[in-house]
Amino acid sequence: MISLLRQRIQALRIQRLLNSLHRSATIGDHFEVDGGASIWNESKDPTKVVIGHHTRLTRSTIVCKANAKVRIGNYSVLQDRVAIQCASEITIGNYVGIASGTVVSDNNTHALGAENWIKHRITVAPGGPGYPGLGNGWELSDKAPIVIADAVWIGANCRVCKGVTIGEGAVVASHSVVTKDVAPYTVVAGNPAKPVKQLDAPSEAIEAIAARILAEQNASVSR
């Protein structure tokens, strides 16, 4: 009886969360979500954040500034503590897996250089409505779109930096910092991330990513 009650309470929590996420984003069919997921869409326009079919967020956070756009394709998975920080545009393709603790940020999150720091302080100094918070320098930081193509796997605790394109079927090893474009079907590792292996066949990468995503989805269903 107690177990059934807990299940019903959890189901209600998930439904409330889903309702909240649907107000913040345009979401496809068969969307899966964990209780800790959140979408902060500054524009309040759900077309600015689009998530495809059969995609799953597990205690992940998407932050989309007022003039920015986030696109996530079908059959993709964002695991625990993944942070999508968008001040320009971030596009994530189909069958993409992003492991726990990874940050994908298309901006520096704060101004760089003495002049920009002074400008930032002048901008936020008046405070109140219409002024950005002191700790939020996204408006004054450098930013550039990020593209993560289909069938990409990004390991745990990585960082994908502004202006980067990760090609189809590429694999990013855990704890890597991606500062430059990654060629399709290439394994990169390190800080900064550099190529360490070329995958022989496109199908090798796609099958590996598809198998990992399927395993994650099956594990979620069994819990």
Stockholm file with secondary structure:
# STOCKHOLM 1.0

chainA/1-223         MISLLRQRIQALRIQRLLNSLHRSATIGDHFEVDGGASIWNESKDPTKVVIGHHTRLTRSTIVCKANAKVRIGNYSVLQDRVAIQCASEITIGNYVGIASGTVVSDNNTHALGAENWIKHRITVAPGGPGYPGLGNGWELSDKAPIVIADAVWIGANCRVCKGVTIGEGAVVASHSVVTKDVAPYTVVAGNPAKPVKQLDAPSEAIEAIAARILAEQNASVSR
#=GR chainA/1-223 SS CHHHHHHHHHHHHHHHHHHHHHHHSEECTTCEECTTCEEEETTCCGGGEEECTTCEESSCEEEECTTCEEEECTTCEECTTCEEEESSEEEECTTCEECTTCEEESBCSSCCSHHHHHHHHHHHTTCSTTSCCTTCCGGGSCBCCEEECTTCEECTTCEECTTCEECTTCEECTTCEECSCBCTTEEEETTTTEEEEECSCHHHHHHHHHHHHHHHHHHHHHC
#=GC SS_cons         CHHHHHHHHHHHHHHHHHHHHHHHSEECTTCEECTTCEEEETTCCGGGEEECTTCEESSCEEEECTTCEEEECTTCEECTTCEEEESSEEEECTTCEECTTCEEESBCSSCCSHHHHHHHHHHHTTCSTTSCCTTCCGGGSCBCCEEECTTCEECTTCEECTTCEECTTCEECTTCEECSCBCTTEEEETTTTEEEEECSCHHHHHHHHHHHHHHHHHHHHHC
//
